[in-house]
Amino acid sequence: MSAFTGFENQSKAYLEYPLDLGDIIHHPASTFIYIKTEFDRYDLLRRNDWAIVDASLHPEKRRCHTD
């Protein structure tokens, strides 16, 4: 009787695809890496999280739906 383990082959090596920064960084001259510290006020990131920021981008203006 064989048992289902959830994996196709337990001895098969784990395959991890490399991160291509070219897919993320479109404007290298205006892109920087931000690392959250415990003193920052940004709530969307946790301490020691990294964010890649493209300073050439600007948020789009959206219409308010209260008209």
N, C-alpha and C positions, 0 to 999 in steps of 0.2 A: 504494500500500500504506500503510495507516495503522498506527501503532504504539500500543500500549496504554501509557498513562502512569500509570495508577492513580488519576487524578483525572477527575471528570466534565467539568469545564471549568476549565482552568488560569487563565483570566482572571476567574473568578468570585471575588468578594470573600469573605474568610474571615468567617464569622459567629460571634461570641462572645456568649453569653447573659450578661446582667448577673447578678451575685450579689445575691440578696435576703437581707439579714441578718434579716428577719422570719421566714424559714424556719429560721434557725439559733438566734436568740436568743428564748427563750420567757419568761425572767425577767430583764428588763433591769436591775432594781435590784441583782441579785446576779451579774451577768455582767461579766467583765473579760477583757481581752486580755493574754495572757502572751507575752512575747518572750524566747526562749532566749538566754542569753549564754554566753560561753565558760567562765564560772565555775560554771554550774549543774551539778547532778549528774544531771539527768534524761536517761537514755540514749535515750528514745523520740523525742526531738526533736534536731535538729541546730542548730548555732549560727545565730542570726538567724531561726529558724523561729517562726511565730506559732501560738498556740493560743487558741481562744475557750473560756473556762472558765465554767461555770455553777455557782457555789458553793452554790446551793440544792439541787443534786442530791447524793444519797448513794449509794454502791454498794450493790447488793442483797446480802443474805446468801445464801450458797450452801452446800448440804450437801456435806460431804466424802464422797467415794465409797469411803472405806476401811472403812465399816461391815461 
